Amino acid sequence: MKRLILCADDYALAPGVSRAIRDLAAAGRLNATSVMTPGPDLAAEAARLLAVSPAGFQIGLHVTLTGGLTPLTAPRLAMAEGIGSLLMRSHLRRLDRGAVAAEVEAQMQAFIAAFGAPPAFVDGHQHAHLLPGIRDIVVAAAERHAPGAWIRQCSGPGGAGAGVKGRVIAGLSRGLRRLLARHGVATNPAFSGAYDFRRAADFAAIFPTFLPRLPDGALVMVHPGHVDEALRRADPVHGPREHEYAYLAGETFPRDLAAAGFSLT
């Protein structure tokens, strides 16, 4: 059996998301999660996660530079602008790199304070850590505070996933992989999990398509959750999280994983 890293993104985004991830972690249906440190009630959510995490469960930092949460260094960084605007400004070299660096540093420090240890890995909400002008800041912060951490790259066999979204993510990963190689920082050998959220009702059919041709140690991202008012306020992606949770908690998921030759342990 090959080992798969199955990572639930967005821990601490909202109580319903955190509860869903904890339940799956305790049941052995995940082996990693990445944490949004600007999320509400971080210290309590960290304690709850640590209490149920099985041995070997990896907890990482989900660098958050977009979305509906309030930045830790407000008002210097406006997260609500969205990944499209951030992507454009990064390529036009119009980022406020000082603001980005201050926010990444604050999020790293908040993670260490909440969990009592550096993150096992680092990635980014909406893959913002892949962007030029941001990726070097993220790598530098990881080297300072979490020298043993690996950093997520988002390409793999056939790209990051089906469609334009996967191809864009895979393209942005090339620059990050070169940077990581220069710095000797570890990364996942391959990635999958990107899909059109409008098809989330078919997640039970979609998930097995992530697995073919992935090597040992590859990473698949998922976004399970229970919808609550906090999630509705913070993020436009609601329904897909319930569909993903239902599949990952159900009987079909472990059979699909085994049929593809993968294990989470």
C-alpha atoms as a printed R data frame, in Angstrom:
    type eleno elety resid chain resno       x      y       z
1   ATOM     1    CA   MET     A     1   0.000  0.000   0.000
2   ATOM     2    CA   LYS     A     2   1.119  3.527  -0.769
3   ATOM     3    CA   ARG     A     3   0.649  6.171   1.908
4   ATOM     4    CA   LEU     A     4  -1.568  9.157   1.148
5   ATOM     5    CA   ILE     A     5  -1.582 12.461   3.014
6   ATOM     6    CA   LEU     A     6  -5.255 13.427   3.184
7   ATOM     7    CA   CYS     A     7  -5.379 17.002   4.446
8   ATOM     8    CA   ALA     A     8  -8.517 18.873   5.471
9   ATOM     9    CA   ASP     A     9  -7.940 22.570   4.904
10  ATOM    10    CA   ASP     A    10  -9.492 25.459   6.859
11  ATOM    11    CA   TYR     A    11  -9.425 24.234  10.472
12  ATOM    12    CA   ALA     A    12 -10.570 27.096  12.779
13  ATOM    13    CA   LEU     A    13 -12.396 28.906   9.965
14  ATOM    14    CA   ALA     A    14 -15.716 28.284  11.745
15  ATOM    15    CA   PRO     A    15 -16.916 25.993  14.555
16  ATOM    16    CA   GLY     A    16 -18.766 23.679  12.175
17  ATOM    17    CA   VAL     A    17 -15.703 23.212   9.997
18  ATOM    18    CA   SER     A    18 -13.477 22.524  12.995
19  ATOM    19    CA   ARG     A    19 -15.928 20.031  14.502
20  ATOM    20    CA   ALA     A    20 -16.206 18.111  11.234
21  ATOM    21    CA   ILE     A    21 -12.428 17.913  10.879
22  ATOM    22    CA   ARG     A    22 -11.987 16.747  14.489
23  ATOM    23    CA   ASP     A    23 -14.586 14.025  14.037
24  ATOM    24    CA   LEU     A    24 -12.888 12.745  10.882
25  ATOM    25    CA   ALA     A    25  -9.445 12.920  12.485
26  ATOM    26    CA   ALA     A    26 -10.581 10.944  15.523
27  ATOM    27    CA   ALA     A    27 -12.140  8.325  13.236
28  ATOM    28    CA   GLY     A    28  -8.942  7.912  11.230
29  ATOM    29    CA   ARG     A    29 -10.493  9.366   8.072
30  ATOM    30    CA   LEU     A    30  -7.861 12.133   7.802
31  ATOM    31    CA   ASN     A    31  -4.184 12.268   8.692
32  ATOM    32    CA   ALA     A    32  -3.566 16.018   8.375
33  ATOM    33    CA   THR     A    33  -5.242 19.390   8.707
34  ATOM    34    CA   SER     A    34  -4.108 22.952   8.110
35  ATOM    35    CA   VAL     A    35  -5.127 25.707  10.499
36  ATOM    36    CA   MET     A    36  -6.322 29.265   9.819
37  ATOM    37    CA   THR     A    37  -4.862 31.153  12.768
38  ATOM    38    CA   PRO     A    38  -6.957 34.321  12.218
39  ATOM    39    CA   GLY     A    39 -10.022 32.167  12.889
40  ATOM    40    CA   PRO     A    40 -12.214 32.724  15.954
41  ATOM    41    CA   ASP     A    41 -11.370 31.130  19.308
42  ATOM    42    CA   LEU     A    42  -8.056 29.710  18.072
43  ATOM    43    CA   ALA     A    43  -6.683 28.626  21.460
44  ATOM    44    CA   ALA     A    44  -9.781 26.606  22.325
45  ATOM    45    CA   GLU     A    45  -9.992 25.068  18.856
46  ATOM    46    CA   ALA     A    46  -6.319 24.090  19.071
47  ATOM    47    CA   ALA     A    47  -6.845 22.377  22.422
48  ATOM    48    CA   ARG     A    48  -9.846 20.461  21.067
49  ATOM    49    CA   LEU     A    49  -7.872 19.283  18.044
50  ATOM    50    CA   LEU     A    50  -4.865 18.191  20.081
51  ATOM    51    CA   ALA     A    51  -7.161 16.225  22.391
52  ATOM    52    CA   VAL     A    52  -8.460 13.999  19.576
53  ATOM    53    CA   SER     A    53  -5.524 13.851  17.152
54  ATOM    54    CA   PRO     A    54  -4.150 10.312  16.798
55  ATOM    55    CA   ALA     A    55  -0.432  9.577  16.762
56  ATOM    56    CA   GLY     A    56   1.168 10.736  13.544
57  ATOM    57    CA   PHE     A    57  -1.589 13.220  12.711
58  ATOM    58    CA   GLN     A    58  -0.002 16.277  11.077
59  ATOM    59    CA   ILE     A    59  -1.142 19.813  11.917
60  ATOM    60    CA   GLY     A    60   0.002 22.605   9.632
61  ATOM    61    CA   LEU     A    61  -0.341 26.347   9.149
62  ATOM    62    CA   HIS     A    62  -2.838 27.441   6.477
63  ATOM    63    CA   VAL     A    63  -1.432 30.892   5.663
64  ATOM    64    CA   THR     A    64  -4.516 33.075   5.210
65  ATOM    65    CA   LEU     A    65  -4.208 36.176   3.046
66  ATOM    66    CA   THR     A    66  -7.676 36.113   1.443
67  ATOM    67    CA   GLY     A    67 -11.217 35.479   2.603
68  ATOM    68    CA   GLY     A    68 -13.591 36.834   5.200
69  ATOM    69    CA   LEU     A    69 -11.470 36.582   8.356
70  ATOM    70    CA   THR     A    70  -9.902 39.609  10.025
71  ATOM    71    CA   PRO     A    71  -6.117 39.693   9.568
72  ATOM    72    CA   LEU     A    72  -4.038 39.516  12.727
73  ATOM    73    CA   THR     A    73  -2.174 42.664  11.690
74  ATOM    74    CA   ALA     A    74  -5.266 44.673  10.658
75  ATOM    75    CA   PRO     A    75  -5.667 47.096   9.015
76  ATOM    76    CA   ARG     A    76  -2.472 46.707   6.977
77  ATOM    77    CA   LEU     A    77  -3.705 43.732   4.949
78  ATOM    78    CA   ALA     A    78  -7.124 43.501   3.313
79  ATOM    79    CA   MET     A    79  -8.050 39.811   3.060
80  ATOM    80    CA   ALA     A    80 -11.483 40.397   1.593
81  ATOM    81    CA   GLU     A    81 -10.122 41.387  -1.830
82  ATOM    82    CA   GLY     A    82 -10.003 37.749  -2.947
83  ATOM    83    CA   ILE     A    83  -7.448 35.549  -4.638
84  ATOM    84    CA   GLY     A    84  -8.040 37.070  -8.097
85  ATOM    85    CA   SER     A    85  -6.967 40.533  -7.001
86  ATOM    86    CA   LEU     A    86  -4.051 39.142  -5.008
87  ATOM    87    CA   LEU     A    87  -2.932 37.112  -8.026
88  ATOM    88    CA   MET     A    88  -2.991 40.172 -10.254
89  ATOM    89    CA   ARG     A    89  -1.104 42.373  -7.804
90  ATOM    90    CA   SER     A    90   1.507 39.694  -7.195
91  ATOM    91    CA   HIS     A    91   2.251 39.361 -10.898
92  ATOM    92    CA   LEU     A    92   2.296 43.140 -11.379
93  ATOM    93    CA   ARG     A    93   4.644 43.460  -8.378
94  ATOM    94    CA   ARG     A    94   2.194 45.723  -6.581
95  ATOM    95    CA   LEU     A    95   2.000 43.748  -3.354
96  ATOM    96    CA   ASP     A    96   2.636 45.430  -0.031
97  ATOM    97    CA   ARG     A    97   5.310 42.903   0.857
98  ATOM    98    CA   GLY     A    98   5.840 44.460   4.268
99  ATOM    99    CA   ALA     A    99   2.181 43.889   5.122
100 ATOM   100    CA   VAL     A   100   2.303 40.325   3.801
101 ATOM   101    CA   ALA     A   101   5.466 39.534   5.774
102 ATOM   102    CA   ALA     A   102   4.002 40.992   8.976
103 ATOM   103    CA   GLU     A   103   0.822 38.942   8.595
104 ATOM   104    CA   VAL     A   104   2.641 35.690   7.815
105 ATOM   105    CA   GLU     A   105   4.906 36.249  10.834
106 ATOM   106    CA   ALA     A   106   1.902 36.959  13.079
107 ATOM   107    CA   GLN     A   107   0.099 33.840  11.876
108 ATOM   108    CA   MET     A   108   3.167 31.676  12.454
109 ATOM   109    CA   GLN     A   109   3.572 33.064  15.970
110 ATOM   110    CA   ALA     A   110  -0.132 32.539  16.690
111 ATOM   111    CA   PHE     A   111   0.125 28.904  15.598
112 ATOM   112    CA   ILE     A   112   3.096 28.235  17.859
113 ATOM   113    CA   ALA     A   113   1.367 29.931  20.797
114 ATOM   114    CA   ALA     A   114  -1.849 27.942  20.306
115 ATOM   115    CA   PHE     A   115  -0.335 24.507  19.638
116 ATOM   116    CA   GLY     A   116   2.861 24.757  21.663
117 ATOM   117    CA   ALA     A   117   4.977 23.690  18.694
118 ATOM   118    CA   PRO     A   118   5.763 24.806  15.142
119 ATOM   119    CA   PRO     A   119   3.578 23.543  12.298
120 ATOM   120    CA   ALA     A   120   4.439 20.206  10.694
121 ATOM   121    CA   PHE     A   121   3.865 21.799   7.296
122 ATOM   122    CA   VAL     A   122   2.806 25.077   5.708
123 ATOM   123    CA   ASP     A   123   0.341 25.769   2.905
124 ATOM   124    CA   GLY     A   124  -1.982 28.613   1.938
125 ATOM   125    CA   HIS     A   125  -5.682 29.453   1.756
126 ATOM   126    CA   GLN     A   126  -6.723 29.563  -1.909
127 ATOM   127    CA   HIS     A   127  -3.098 28.584  -2.664
128 ATOM   128    CA   ALA     A   128  -1.879 32.144  -2.039
129 ATOM   129    CA   HIS     A   129   1.459 30.785  -0.790
130 ATOM   130    CA   LEU     A   130   2.279 29.843  -4.405
131 ATOM   131    CA   LEU     A   131   2.226 33.424  -5.667
132 ATOM   132    CA   PRO     A   132   5.359 35.369  -6.617
133 ATOM   133    CA   GLY     A   133   6.175 37.926  -3.959
134 ATOM   134    CA   ILE     A   134   4.484 35.757  -1.331
135 ATOM   135    CA   ARG     A   135   6.140 32.360  -1.639
136 ATOM   136    CA   ASP     A   136   9.579 33.626  -0.626
137 ATOM   137    CA   ILE     A   137   8.062 35.264   2.475
138 ATOM   138    CA   VAL     A   138   6.340 32.010   3.436
139 ATOM   139    CA   VAL     A   139   9.500 29.953   2.904
140 ATOM   140    CA   ALA     A   140  11.568 32.401   4.972
141 ATOM   141    CA   ALA     A   141   9.054 32.299   7.839
142 ATOM   142    CA   ALA     A   142   9.043 28.503   7.791
143 ATOM   143    CA   GLU     A   143  12.833 28.358   7.849
144 ATOM   144    CA   ARG     A   144  12.923 30.709  10.855
145 ATOM   145    CA   HIS     A   145  10.212 29.126  12.952
146 ATOM   146    CA   ALA     A   146   9.599 25.604  11.621
147 ATOM   147    CA   PRO     A   147  12.817 24.358  10.038
148 ATOM   148    CA   GLY     A   148  11.552 20.781   9.958
149 ATOM   149    CA   ALA     A   149   8.316 21.661   8.170
150 ATOM   150    CA   TRP     A   150   7.522 20.766   4.596
151 ATOM   151    CA   ILE     A   151   5.693 23.198   2.314
152 ATOM   152    CA   ARG     A   152   2.828 22.200   0.038
153 ATOM   153    CA   GLN     A   153   3.320 22.290  -3.696
154 ATOM   154    CA   CYS     A   154   0.245 21.824  -5.849
155 ATOM   155    CA   SER     A   155   1.091 19.845  -8.964
156 ATOM   156    CA   GLY     A   156   1.104 16.190  -9.789
157 ATOM   157    CA   PRO     A   157   0.269 13.656 -12.481
158 ATOM   158    CA   GLY     A   158  -2.105 15.328 -14.896
159 ATOM   159    CA   GLY     A   159  -1.842 18.674 -13.089
160 ATOM   160    CA   ALA     A   160  -3.416 19.590  -9.781
161 ATOM   161    CA   GLY     A   161  -6.831 18.417 -10.881
162 ATOM   162    CA   ALA     A   162  -9.267 18.577 -13.728
163 ATOM   163    CA   GLY     A   163  -9.907 21.740 -15.673
164 ATOM   164    CA   VAL     A   164  -8.495 25.233 -15.796
165 ATOM   165    CA   LYS     A   165  -8.337 25.602 -12.004
166 ATOM   166    CA   GLY     A   166  -6.009 22.634 -11.658
167 ATOM   167    CA   ARG     A   167  -3.766 23.783 -14.497
168 ATOM   168    CA   VAL     A   168  -3.404 27.280 -13.035
169 ATOM   169    CA   ILE     A   169  -2.529 25.887  -9.598
170 ATOM   170    CA   ALA     A   170  -0.008 23.489 -11.113
171 ATOM   171    CA   GLY     A   171   1.582 26.304 -13.113
172 ATOM   172    CA   LEU     A   172   1.985 28.499 -10.046
173 ATOM   173    CA   SER     A   173   3.628 25.591  -8.235
174 ATOM   174    CA   ARG     A   174   6.596 25.494 -10.591
175 ATOM   175    CA   GLY     A   175   8.094 28.659  -9.119
176 ATOM   176    CA   LEU     A   176   7.569 27.410  -5.581
177 ATOM   177    CA   ARG     A   177   9.194 24.053  -6.325
178 ATOM   178    CA   ARG     A   178  12.287 25.787  -7.711
179 ATOM   179    CA   LEU     A   179  12.471 27.991  -4.601
180 ATOM   180    CA   LEU     A   180  12.088 25.016  -2.263
181 ATOM   181    CA   ALA     A   181  14.807 23.104  -4.112
182 ATOM   182    CA   ARG     A   182  17.213 26.033  -3.767
183 ATOM   183    CA   HIS     A   183  16.549 26.227  -0.028
184 ATOM   184    CA   GLY     A   184  16.547 22.475   0.572
185 ATOM   185    CA   VAL     A   185  13.007 22.560   1.965
186 ATOM   186    CA   ALA     A   186  10.954 19.373   1.733
187 ATOM   187    CA   THR     A   187   7.666 19.219  -0.137
188 ATOM   188    CA   ASN     A   188   5.006 16.696  -1.095
189 ATOM   189    CA   PRO     A   189   5.864 14.723  -4.241
190 ATOM   190    CA   ALA     A   190   2.464 15.248  -5.845
191 ATOM   191    CA   PHE     A   191  -0.897 16.874  -5.218
192 ATOM   192    CA   SER     A   192  -4.540 16.470  -6.157
193 ATOM   193    CA   GLY     A   193  -7.971 17.497  -4.923
194 ATOM   194    CA   ALA     A   194  -8.901 20.532  -7.031
195 ATOM   195    CA   TYR     A   195 -12.348 20.292  -8.611
196 ATOM   196    CA   ASP     A   196 -15.334 22.415  -9.605
197 ATOM   197    CA   PHE     A   197 -17.301 22.983  -6.389
198 ATOM   198    CA   ARG     A   198 -20.481 23.175  -8.475
199 ATOM   199    CA   ARG     A   199 -20.137 19.386  -8.847
200 ATOM   200    CA   ALA     A   200 -19.777 18.746  -5.117
201 ATOM   201    CA   ALA     A   201 -22.986 16.714  -4.936
202 ATOM   202    CA   ASP     A   202 -21.060 14.080  -6.925
203 ATOM   203    CA   PHE     A   203 -18.064 14.085  -4.555
204 ATOM   204    CA   ALA     A   204 -18.338 10.327  -4.024
205 ATOM   205    CA   ALA     A   205 -17.684  9.895  -7.746
206 ATOM   206    CA   ILE     A   206 -15.107 12.691  -7.927
207 ATOM   207    CA   PHE     A   207 -12.782 11.650  -5.091
208 ATOM   208    CA   PRO     A   208 -11.581  8.377  -6.685
209 ATOM   209    CA   THR     A   209 -10.491 10.359  -9.763
210 ATOM   210    CA   PHE     A   210  -7.922 12.188  -7.602
211 ATOM   211    CA   LEU     A   211  -5.949  9.010  -6.909
212 ATOM   212    CA   PRO     A   212  -4.735  7.350 -10.136
213 ATOM   213    CA   ARG     A   213  -1.007  7.758 -10.830
214 ATOM   214    CA   LEU     A   214  -0.308  9.502  -7.517
215 ATOM   215    CA   PRO     A   215   2.957  8.290  -5.947
216 ATOM   216    CA   ASP     A   216   3.615  7.251  -2.373
217 ATOM   217    CA   GLY     A   217   3.434 10.271  -0.062
218 ATOM   218    CA   ALA     A   218   1.218 12.345  -2.357
219 ATOM   219    CA   LEU     A   219  -1.218 14.849  -0.867
220 ATOM   220    CA   VAL     A   220  -4.934 15.229  -1.532
221 ATOM   221    CA   MET     A   221  -6.707 18.273  -0.107
222 ATOM   222    CA   VAL     A   222 -10.312 18.175   1.065
223 ATOM   223    CA   HIS     A   223 -12.672 20.735   2.617
224 ATOM   224    CA   PRO     A   224 -15.167 18.949   4.887
225 ATOM   225    CA   GLY     A   225 -17.384 20.894   7.238
226 ATOM   226    CA   HIS     A   226 -20.772 21.495   8.792
227 ATOM   227    CA   VAL     A   227 -22.460 24.709   7.701
228 ATOM   228    CA   ASP     A   228 -23.115 27.243  10.459
229 ATOM   229    CA   GLU     A   229 -23.634 30.993  10.610
230 ATOM   230    CA   ALA     A   230 -19.942 31.645  11.219
231 ATOM   231    CA   LEU     A   231 -19.088 29.783   8.013
232 ATOM   232    CA   ARG     A   232 -21.716 31.667   6.032
233 ATOM   233    CA   ARG     A   233 -20.199 34.945   7.192
234 ATOM   234    CA   ALA     A   234 -16.597 33.938   6.520
235 ATOM   235    CA   ASP     A   235 -16.689 31.968   3.289
236 ATOM   236    CA   PRO     A   236 -18.957 31.569   0.252
237 ATOM   237    CA   VAL     A   237 -18.265 27.810  -0.023
238 ATOM   238    CA   HIS     A   238 -20.967 26.114   2.064
239 ATOM   239    CA   GLY     A   239 -22.752 23.102   0.586
240 ATOM   240    CA   PRO     A   240 -19.677 21.364  -0.851
241 ATOM   241    CA   ARG     A   241 -18.263 20.998   2.658
242 ATOM   242    CA   GLU     A   242 -21.272 18.965   3.779
243 ATOM   243    CA   HIS     A   243 -21.008 16.689   0.725
244 ATOM   244    CA   GLU     A   244 -17.305 16.117   1.349
245 ATOM   245    CA   TYR     A   245 -17.883 15.352   5.021
246 ATOM   246    CA   ALA     A   246 -20.642 12.860   4.235
247 ATOM   247    CA   TYR     A   247 -18.394 10.956   1.832
248 ATOM   248    CA   LEU     A   248 -15.312 10.954   4.058
249 ATOM   249    CA   ALA     A   249 -17.353  9.797   7.064
250 ATOM   250    CA   GLY     A   250 -19.187  7.125   5.084
251 ATOM   251    CA   GLU     A   251 -18.560  3.497   4.174
252 ATOM   252    CA   THR     A   252 -17.520  4.036   0.545
253 ATOM   253    CA   PHE     A   253 -14.444  6.171   1.227
254 ATOM   254    CA   PRO     A   254 -12.187  3.528   2.849
255 ATOM   255    CA   ARG     A   255 -13.095  1.040   0.105
256 ATOM   256    CA   ASP     A   256 -12.217  3.568  -2.609
257 ATOM   257    CA   LEU     A   257  -8.921  4.333  -0.894
258 ATOM   258    CA   ALA     A   258  -7.958  0.669  -0.611
259 ATOM   259    CA   ALA     A   259  -9.035 -0.072  -4.188
260 ATOM   260    CA   ALA     A   260  -6.607  2.608  -5.384
261 ATOM   261    CA   GLY     A   261  -3.816  1.058  -3.326
262 ATOM   262    CA   PHE     A   262  -3.602  3.777  -0.676
263 ATOM   263    CA   SER     A   263  -3.622  3.880   3.104
264 ATOM   264    CA   LEU     A   264  -3.651  6.783   5.565
265 ATOM   265    CA   THR     A   265  -1.367  4.978   8.024
